[in-house]
């Protein structure tokens, strides 16, 4: 079991990629704190993990709020005994449209969820990791931060910010044995935000357009991303910090 004796927080894990990450880590022996703003879905994921023999708890928290992060990190330590890794999976996008048509409110929401959450997780988790002698962050960014698509400019920029900030934090907190890494998934038509990324329902034409940009000829799955998270949060990734793993079927080549 590659995650025995490790405790991990996964934000936005009430469904989609986050759910896949939480369940995969639990399968490998991790204690998992499931987080979401949808309490019903988040609790269902935690219950499913427990039913399958794993260890999981649910914590309601809005990742854009300082007080919620403070409470969530405290809950992780009190419920699981310690915190070894934070997986910042919660994310948001504006509708695929020309940059000038994205409202200020949409812009603010994208940056609050995608970028401010990284700031708040760092503020509240780093002191815990320092006290314990180390820890790990895995920030789910996107191929959009490396090879952006038109129509998603402000979302692309937020993910680019996640990537460069993660690298900077890796350099800053490496002496404290705290690692920061990113994972950049390619488009997944089965996530709740797929229609926003595509600019409309993911019909055959839109699927074909996205598929044509992926040399390996398929979309990413929650399991693809979860396996990359597993590597980075396990002892196998103990000397990996400041990197981005593109889980993209060579989309960014």
N, C-alpha and C positions, 0 to 999 in steps of 0.2 A: 504494500500500500504506500504510494508515493507521497501522501499527504498526512500520514499518521502524526498525531500530536501537533498539528497545525490548525490555527483558527483563522478564518477568512471572512471578510465582509464583502458582499457583492451588491452594489447598488443597482437599482432598476431591474431586479431579478424576479419580478412577478410574471414574466413571460419572455418569449423570444430568446435572443442571445443570452441575456442575463440568466434566465431560467436554465438554459443549457449549461452555462458555466457553473452555476451553483450545484446542479445535479452531478456534473462530471467530477468536481472537486470532492463532493461528498462520497462518491463511489470510490475515490482513492483514499478515503479515511479522514478527510478534513471535517472539522466542525465549521458549520456555515451559518452566518447571519444573513438572512434574506432581507433585502430592503426594497420597498416600493412605496409609491403614494397611493396605490390601489391596495387597500388592506386585504380585501377578499382574495384577490389573486396572489398576493404575496404570501398570505397565510397558507393558501392551498399548496404553493410550492414547498414551503417548509414542512407541511404535513405529509406531502408525497415523499419527501426525502426521508422523513422519520419512518414512514410506513415501509419503505424499502430497506430499513435497517441502518440508515445514516443518522447523523446528529445535525439538527438545524433548528433555528429560531427565526421568528419574524420581528422586524422592527420597522414601524411606520416612521418615515422621515422624508422631508422635502430637502433634496440635496442643494437647493439654492439658499437655504436658511442656516445661519450660523448656530442658532440655538438648537436646531434639529441635529446638526452634526455633533455638537457637544454631547447631546443626550445619546446619540447613536453610538459614538465611540465608547462612552461610559457603559452602555448596555452590552457592547461586545466584550469588554473586559470583565464585567460582572457575571454575564451569562456563560461565557466560554473560558474564563480564567486568564486569557491573554489575547492578543491580536497580533498575528504574524503577517497578514497581507490585507491590503485594501484593493479591490477591483472596482475602479470607477467606470461602470458600464452605462449608467443612466445617460441618455442623450436625446437630442431634439433637433429638428430641422424646420426651416421654413419651406413653403411650397416651392417647387421648381418653377422659377419665373425670372424675368429680367431683374437685375439688381435694383433698378430704380423703382420697382413695384413692390418691394418688400418694405413693410411698415416698420416704424421705429419700435413698436411693441413686439413685433415678430423678431426683429434683430436682438432686442434686449433679452427675450426669452431664450433664444439660441445661445447667446453668450453666457447667460446665467446658468443654464443647465449644463452646457458643454465645457465651459471654462471656469466659471466661478466655483463650481463644485470641486474642481481640482484644487483651487486655492484653499477652500474650506477644509477639504480632506487633509491637505498638507498641514494646515494650521493646527488641526485637532489630533491627527494621528502621529505626526512626527514626534511630539513629546513622549507619547507612549512607546514608540519604537526606540527612542533614545534610552529611555529608562530600562527597556528590556535588552538592549544591546544590539538592536537591528530590526529590520522589517522590510517589507516590499510593497511597492505600488505597481499595479498594472492598469494603465489608462487606455481605455478603448477609444482610439482615435478613428482614423478612416483613411482609405486610399485617397479620399477627397483632399486630405492635407498634403498629399505628395503629388498626385496627378489629378487636379480638379476638373470637374465637368462643368460646362456652361449651365447657367440657370440656378446654381447653388452657391453663388459667390460668398455670401456671408456665412453660410454653413461651412464651406471650404475653409474660410479664414479662421473660423473657430477651431477647427480640427488641426490646422497648421499651428495655431497657438498652443494647443495641447501638446503637440509633438515637440516643439522647440522648448517649451516650458519644462517638459519632462526631462529632456536632455540636460537643461540647465540645473534642475534640481538634483539630477543624478550626480553631477559634478560637485554640487554644493554639499550634499549629504552623504557622499561616498565615505568620507572619513568616519561617519557614525554608523557605517555598515547598513545604510538604508538605500535600497535600490529603487529606481524609477525606470519603468519600461513602458512601451506602447505596443499595441496591436492595431494594425490597420486592415480591417475587413473590407472586402469588396461588396458590391450590392447583393442583398439577399431579398428576394421577392416575397418571402414569407414573414417578414417583420411588420409590425404595426405601422411603421413609417414609410413603407415601400411606395405607396401611392404619392406621398409627398415628395420623395426623391425623384420619382418618375414624372411628376407633373400631372398625374391622373391615374385611373385604374391601370393595373399592370396587365394589360391585354397582350395578345400574342405579338403584336408589332413592337410594343415597348420591351417585352422580354427579349425579343430577337435583337433589338438595338443594344441592350446592355450585354447580352451574351456574346455579341460579335466583338466586344472589347476585351474578352477574357480568353487568353490563349489555351488554357486547359479545358475550356468548353463547358464549364458548369458554374453555377453560382456558389458562393460560400454558404456554409450551414452553421448552425449554432455549435455543433460538435467540432467543426474545424476550428472555430475561435476558441472553444473551451479547451481543446487539446493544447493550443498555444499558451493559454493562461496557465494550464496545469504545469507545463514545462517551466515557465517563468517564476511561478510561485513555489515550486518544489526545490529541493536541495540540488537537483540537476542544473538549475539555472542560477546557482549561488554566485557565480562570477560574471553574470550577465547584467549589465546596467547601462542605461542611456541609449538603448537600442529600440528600433521599431521593427517589428516582424510583420511583413505584408502577408496577410492570409487572403490571397487575391488571385491565385491561379495565373500569375505572371502579368496581371493587368498593368502594374506599374513599371514593367521593364521598358 
